[in-house]
Amino acid sequence: MSLPESSSELERINSQVVSFTTYREVTESGDCLLVVQGFLPSWQFPRYFGPAGIGFMVAEGLVLNQVGTLTLAPDDLLWEFR
């Protein structure tokens, strides 16, 4: 697969700067996990406190199996990205 293991971009949405990071990992079963993670720094009712800062972190993903079928990534695979 030609996707990089990870890449990040900053986007301005209204007056906020949001970071988007994409990840590609191979699971133990040999499937490919594709994740898009978004982070919005904010001190107003934050739900994330970690290395990225304080604010809101969301992540969603897809699993591409070896046959080429796409499925939504289960929460247990996305836990480390949220």
Buried (B, 14 or more C-beta within 10 A) or exposed (E): EEEEEEEEEEEEEEEEEBBEBBBBBEEEEEBBBBBBBBBBBBEEEBEBEEEEBEBBBBBBBBBBEEEEEEEEBEEEBBEEBE
